[in-house]
Amino acid sequence: MKQAAARLVALFVLLCACPGMGRGEPQNELYTRRFAFIVGANRGGAGRVTLNYAVEDARSIKNVLEDMGGVMAGDTRFLPEPDRETFFREIAALNGDIERSRSTFRRVEVIFYYSGHSDEENILLGGERISYGEFKDAVMALKADVRIAILDSCASGAMTLPKGVIRKSPFLLDTAYDMKGYAFMTSSSASEAAQESSRLKRSFFTHNLISGMRGAADMNQDGRITLNEAYQFAFDGTLTQTEKTLAGPQHPSYHIQMSGTGDVVITEIWKSSAVLVFGKEIAGKIYIHNRDNVLLVELKKTGGREISVGLEAGSYRIMNIDDADVWECRVVLESERSLVVERNRFVKVDRVPTRSRGDMGPPQPPPARPDLRWRIEIFSGVMDLNPEDLNLRAGFDRLYDTFYDDDQFNYQVRQHLIQSYTTTNAGGQARLLKHAVPLGIRFRYDVNPWLGVSFAL
């Protein structure tokens, strides 16, 4: 009786998870069950700055996986700010769920995501540490067919080194791929810092990863985002956005060990709560903000093809920047509906005038100096003179007028050569100079840049 009741309960769960079962579809299409283990930790312990967006990054990944990543809400374990004991206790509980699922589903997959602090050897949860070796052993011990671990933290690239929906998810029923194994994706190399942005209100890596998972990474436009597509989009976007930061370029890393055919599908655009489709005429950079003005998706679109983005139902503000203009529109997405946005829905807006801080452009070379060696200079100034040193001739002239001329005139009177004379001569009495204003012309010849010869008049 117990076994029969259990089978009835399992059948009811399967019918809820896949309505097609009740319409005569083959039961063997019930193929995959996917679990998510999501951890966000802003605190890294004493001596480490508290992050602003690690927990929100983890929550955003949770929302994407549950909306369009094939993960049922009850199959997600979301751990904000856990300690070491909670982490390993939930890992063990997850492994139990996986083992129980294997009796019903042909494939079981696990996506692990961590956003927070780490160093070259450990994940840091508050003041506690989990070594990469312990973490990798825990992931590898899970009895799942596919194990994907994504780490958005500093120096997480050491993990990748060889030593070391919608409510339903039809793509998980697809038997076109039978990949088995594991993949480790990290936001930085083994020696780099993972950086977060106040503008994005996320880390650079998670922002680009989510943009890719929601549709920006769909290069072949099949509506499905594979693991390789998501990684490549996150790598390109993260590197581009961090090339000019103070911490320097950030290079996500990827280590995969898979066998089988096909590729692991991470999300399916058309199974999200709502779908936003950009028409062929739209080109350039596209920025999608939610009602709280948080940037959710950032992508670059070429003209001539449509691109679809999976989003949750709600209102959004969209900015489109092409080579010449800035365009804006607002849309409201309804659940279970798609909305096509064409160019005529956008309104052209003026660019906001700004002044760059500290950006003075490339240094300008100094003006060329004419190759002239001869120059004419006019000089002037003010002098304060010492009469005793510089006016000796004036003093002599005054004494000569006073004594010599008087004696000479007296002699001529006695000789009756003249009858009278005056004591003031025609030139007037000489005065001593105390100040002078020199003025002159100088001819200068430059022998070389540091030596010149001049002649003054």
C-alpha positions in Angstrom: 0.0 0.0 0.0 2.8 2.4 0.9 4.5 1.8 -2.4 1.2 2.3 -4.4 0.5 5.5 -2.5 4.0 6.8 -3.2 3.7 6.0 -6.9 0.4 7.9 -7.0 2.0 10.9 -5.4 4.9 10.8 -7.8 2.6 10.5 -10.7 0.6 13.6 -9.5 3.9 15.6 -9.2 4.9 14.6 -12.7 1.6 15.6 -14.2 1.9 19.0 -12.5 5.5 19.5 -13.7 4.7 18.4 -17.3 1.1 19.0 -18.4 1.8 17.2 -21.7 1.7 13.9 -19.8 -2.0 14.2 -19.5 -2.5 14.6 -23.2 -1.1 11.3 -24.3 2.5 12.4 -24.7 5.1 9.6 -24.1 6.1 9.3 -20.5 9.8 8.9 -21.5 9.9 12.6 -22.4 9.9 13.4 -18.7 13.6 13.7 -18.8 15.4 16.1 -16.5 15.1 17.7 -13.1 17.3 20.6 -12.2 18.2 21.9 -8.8 19.8 25.2 -7.9 22.1 26.0 -4.9 22.5 29.8 -4.6 24.7 31.5 -2.0 25.3 35.2 -1.5 27.7 36.6 1.2 28.5 40.3 1.5 30.6 39.8 4.6 34.0 38.2 4.3 35.3 38.5 7.8 37.5 40.9 9.7 39.8 43.1 7.7 37.7 42.8 4.5 35.3 45.4 3.1 31.6 44.5 3.2 30.3 44.0 -0.4 27.2 45.8 -1.5 25.6 43.5 -4.1 26.7 39.9 -3.5 23.4 38.8 -1.9 21.4 40.7 -4.6 23.5 39.1 -7.3 22.6 35.7 -5.9 18.9 36.6 -5.7 19.0 37.8 -9.3 20.5 34.5 -10.5 17.8 32.6 -8.5 15.1 34.7 -10.3 16.5 33.9 -13.7 16.9 30.2 -13.1 13.4 29.9 -11.8 11.9 32.1 -14.5 13.6 30.6 -17.6 16.3 28.2 -16.4 14.2 25.1 -15.7 14.4 25.2 -11.9 11.1 24.9 -10.0 10.8 27.3 -7.0 10.8 24.4 -4.6 14.1 23.0 -6.1 16.1 26.1 -5.2 18.1 26.5 -2.0 18.9 30.2 -1.5 21.4 30.9 1.3 22.0 34.6 2.1 25.0 35.0 4.5 25.3 31.4 5.6 27.9 30.1 8.0 30.1 27.0 7.3 27.8 24.6 9.2 24.7 25.8 7.3 26.5 25.5 3.9 27.5 21.9 4.3 24.2 20.9 6.0 22.3 22.2 3.0 24.7 20.5 0.6 24.0 17.2 2.3 20.2 17.8 2.1 20.5 18.7 -1.6 22.3 15.4 -2.2 19.4 13.6 -0.6 16.9 15.3 -2.9 19.1 14.3 -5.9 19.2 10.7 -4.9 15.4 10.6 -4.5 14.9 12.2 -7.8 16.9 9.7 -9.7 14.2 7.1 -9.3 11.8 9.3 -11.2 13.8 11.4 -13.6 16.4 10.1 -16.1 18.6 13.1 -15.7 19.4 15.3 -12.7 21.3 18.5 -12.9 22.6 20.9 -10.3 23.6 24.6 -10.8 25.6 26.0 -8.0 26.2 29.8 -7.7 28.3 31.7 -5.2 28.8 35.5 -4.9 31.0 36.9 -2.2 34.5 37.0 -0.8 37.3 34.5 -1.5 41.1 34.4 -1.7 43.5 32.2 -3.6 42.6 29.1 -1.5 39.2 29.6 0.2 35.6 30.8 0.0 35.1 33.2 2.8 31.8 33.1 4.7 31.9 35.8 7.3 34.8 34.8 9.6 34.8 31.2 8.4 36.6 29.5 5.4 35.7 26.7 3.0 38.7 25.6 1.0 38.4 25.1 -2.7 39.3 21.5 -2.1 36.4 21.0 0.3 34.0 22.8 -2.0 35.1 20.9 -5.1 34.8 17.6 -3.2 31.3 18.5 -2.1 30.2 19.4 -5.6 31.8 16.3 -7.2 30.1 14.1 -4.5 26.6 15.1 -5.7 24.9 12.3 -7.5 23.8 14.4 -10.4 24.5 13.9 -14.1 25.6 17.5 -14.6 27.1 19.7 -12.0 27.7 23.4 -12.9 29.5 25.6 -10.4 29.7 29.4 -10.9 31.8 31.5 -8.6 31.8 35.3 -8.6 34.5 36.2 -6.2 38.1 37.3 -6.1 40.9 34.9 -7.2 38.2 32.3 -7.9 40.1 31.3 -11.0 42.2 29.0 -8.8 39.1 26.7 -8.8 39.3 26.1 -12.5 42.9 25.0 -12.6 43.3 21.3 -13.3 44.9 20.8 -9.9 42.7 21.9 -7.9 10.5 29.4 -16.6 8.3 29.6 -16.5 6.9 27.1 -14.1 7.7 24.3 -16.7 10.9 23.8 -18.6 10.4 21.9 -21.9 14.0 22.1 -22.9 14.9 19.9 -20.0 12.7 17.2 -21.6 14.8 17.4 -24.7 16.8 14.2 -25.3 18.9 15.8 -28.0 21.8 16.2 -25.6 23.1 13.7 -23.1 26.1 15.6 -21.7 27.4 14.3 -18.4 30.1 15.7 -16.2 30.9 19.0 -14.5 31.9 22.6 -15.3 33.4 25.3 -13.1 32.9 28.9 -14.2 34.6 31.7 -12.3 34.4 35.5 -12.6 38.2 36.1 -12.4 41.6 34.4 -12.9 43.6 33.0 -10.0 45.3 36.4 -9.3 42.6 38.9 -10.1 40.0 40.8 -8.1 36.3 40.3 -8.9 34.8 43.8 -9.1 31.3 45.2 -8.5 29.8 48.4 -9.9 27.7 51.0 -8.1 26.3 52.0 -11.6 25.2 48.4 -12.3 24.3 47.7 -8.7 25.9 44.3 -9.4 29.2 42.7 -10.0 30.4 43.1 -13.6 30.5 39.4 -14.1 27.1 38.5 -12.8 25.6 41.5 -14.7 26.9 40.2 -18.0 26.1 36.6 -17.1 22.4 37.5 -16.4 22.2 39.6 -19.6 23.5 36.6 -21.6 21.1 34.2 -19.9 18.1 36.4 -20.6 18.9 36.3 -24.3 21.8 38.6 -25.2 24.0 35.5 -25.6 21.7 33.8 -28.1 24.1 34.0 -31.0 22.4 31.4 -33.3 18.9 32.7 -32.4 17.5 29.3 -31.5 15.9 30.7 -28.4 18.2 28.7 -26.1 21.2 29.9 -24.2 23.8 27.2 -23.8 26.5 27.0 -21.2 29.2 27.9 -23.7 27.2 30.9 -25.0 26.6 32.2 -21.6 30.2 32.0 -20.6 31.5 33.6 -23.8 29.1 36.5 -23.4 30.0 37.0 -19.7 33.7 36.8 -20.6 33.6 39.4 -23.3 31.4 41.8 -21.4 33.3 41.6 -18.1 36.7 42.1 -19.8 35.4 45.1 -21.8 33.9 46.8 -18.8 36.9 46.3 -16.5 39.7 47.2 -18.8 39.9 50.8 -17.5 39.0 50.2 -13.8 41.5 50.8 -11.0 41.7 47.1 -10.2 42.5 46.3 -13.9 41.1 43.9 -16.4 39.1 40.9 -15.1 39.3 37.6 -17.0 36.6 35.0 -16.2 37.8 31.4 -16.3 36.1 28.2 -17.4 37.0 24.5 -16.8 34.7 21.9 -18.2 34.8 18.1 -18.1 31.9 16.8 -20.1 31.2 13.8 -22.2 28.3 13.0 -24.5 26.6 15.0 -27.3 25.1 18.4 -27.6 25.6 21.2 -25.1 24.0 22.0 -21.7 21.1 24.5 -22.1 21.0 27.0 -19.3 17.9 29.0 -20.2 15.2 29.1 -22.8 14.0 32.6 -23.8 10.5 31.7 -24.8 9.7 29.9 -21.5 10.3 33.0 -19.4 7.4 34.9 -17.8 7.4 37.4 -20.7 9.4 38.0 -23.8 10.6 41.3 -25.2 11.5 41.2 -29.0 13.6 44.0 -30.6 12.8 44.5 -34.3 15.3 44.3 -37.1 15.6 48.1 -37.5 16.9 48.6 -34.0 20.7 48.6 -33.8 23.3 49.8 -31.3 23.6 49.4 -27.5 20.4 48.5 -25.6 19.9 49.0 -21.9 16.8 47.6 -20.1 15.9 49.0 -16.7 13.2 47.8 -14.4 10.6 49.9 -12.5 13.2 50.6 -9.8 15.6 51.9 -12.5 18.0 49.0 -11.9 19.8 48.0 -15.1 18.8 44.4 -15.8 20.1 43.6 -19.3 22.8 45.2 -21.4 23.5 44.1 -24.9 24.7 45.2 -28.3 22.5 44.5 -31.3 23.3 44.6 -35.0 20.6 45.7 -37.5 18.9 43.3 -39.8 17.9 40.6 -37.3 15.6 40.3 -34.3 16.7 39.6 -30.8 14.6 38.3 -27.9 15.1 38.9 -24.2 13.3 36.9 -21.5 12.0 39.0 -18.6 9.5 38.9 -15.8 6.2 40.6 -16.2 6.3 44.3 -15.3 7.2 47.7 -16.6 10.5 48.6 -18.1 12.4 51.6 -19.5 14.6 50.9 -22.5 17.4 53.0 -23.8 18.9 52.5 -27.3 22.1 54.3 -28.3 23.2 54.1 -31.9 26.0 55.9 -33.7 24.3 59.3 -33.7 21.3 59.4 -31.4 19.8 58.3 -28.1 16.3 56.7 -28.1 14.0 55.8 -25.2 10.8 54.0 -24.7 8.7 52.5 -21.9 6.9 49.2 -22.1 4.7 47.0 -19.9 5.2 43.2 -20.3 2.3 40.9 -19.5 2.7 37.4 -18.2 2.7 34.7 -20.8 2.9 37.3 -23.6 5.6 38.5 -25.9 5.9 42.2 -27.1 7.6 43.3 -30.3 9.3 46.7 -30.0 10.0 48.5 -33.3 11.9 51.8 -34.0 8.6 53.8 -34.2 8.0 53.0 -30.5 11.1 54.9 -29.4 11.3 58.6 -28.8 14.5 60.5 -29.6 16.0 62.2 -26.5 18.7 64.8 -26.2 22.1 63.8 -25.0 22.8 65.3 -21.5 25.7 67.7 -21.7 28.5 66.7 -19.4 32.1 67.6 -18.6 34.6 64.8 -18.1 36.4 64.8 -14.8 40.1 64.6 -15.3 39.8 63.8 -18.9 41.7 66.5 -20.7 42.3 64.5 -23.8 45.7 63.6 -25.2 48.5 65.9 -24.2 49.2 68.6 -26.7 52.8 69.1 -27.9 54.4 72.4 -27.0 54.3 75.0 -29.8 57.3 74.8 -32.1 59.9 77.4 -31.3 61.2 79.3 -34.4 64.7 78.5 -35.2 66.0 82.1 -34.8 69.4 82.8 -33.3 69.6 86.6 -33.7 67.3 88.7 -31.6 66.9 92.4 -30.8 65.9 93.2 -27.2 64.8 96.4 -25.7 65.5 96.8 -21.9 64.8 99.3 -19.3 64.5 99.6 -15.5 65.0 101.8 -12.4 68.3 102.5 -10.6 69.1 104.0 -7.2 72.5 105.7 -7.5 75.1 106.6 -4.9 76.3 110.2 -5.5 79.7 109.6 -3.9 80.5 106.7 -6.3 78.7 107.6 -9.5 78.6 111.5 -9.6 82.2 112.4 -9.0 82.3 114.4 -12.3 79.3 116.4 -11.3 80.9 117.3 -8.0 84.1 118.3 -9.8 82.2 120.5 -12.2 80.5 122.2 -9.3 83.7 122.9 -7.5 85.3 124.1 -10.7 82.5 126.6 -11.3 82.7 127.8 -7.7 86.4 128.3 -7.3 88.3 128.3 -10.6 85.9 130.5 -12.5 85.6 133.1 -9.7 89.4 133.4 -9.4 89.7 133.8 -13.1 87.1 136.5 -13.2 88.7 138.4 -10.3 92.1 138.4 -12.2 90.4 139.8 -15.3 88.8 142.6 -13.2 92.2 143.5 -11.6 93.7 143.7 -15.1 90.8 145.9 -16.2 90.0 143.4 -18.9 86.4 143.2 -17.7 84.4 145.4 -15.3 82.0 142.9 -13.7 80.9 139.3 -13.7 78.2 137.1 -12.2 78.8 134.0 -10.0 76.3 131.9 -12.0 77.7 130.6 -15.3 75.6 130.1 -18.4 75.2 126.4 -17.9 73.7 126.6 -14.5 74.9 124.8 -11.4 75.4 121.0 -11.7 73.2 118.7 -9.5 74.1 115.4 -8.0 72.0 112.4 -9.4 70.3 110.1 -6.9 68.0 108.0 -9.3 68.2 106.9 -12.9 66.0 105.2 -15.5 68.3 103.2 -17.8 67.1 102.5 -21.3 68.9 100.6 -24.0 68.9 98.2 -27.0 70.6 94.8 -26.9 71.5 92.5 -29.8 71.5 88.8 -28.7 72.9 85.7 -30.5 72.0 82.2 -29.2 75.0 80.0 -29.5 72.9 76.9 -28.3 69.8 76.4 -26.2 71.6 77.3 -23.0 74.2 79.9 -24.0 73.8 83.3 -25.6 76.0 86.3 -26.4 74.6 89.9 -26.3 75.8 93.4 -27.3 74.1 96.4 -25.6 73.8 100.0 -26.5 
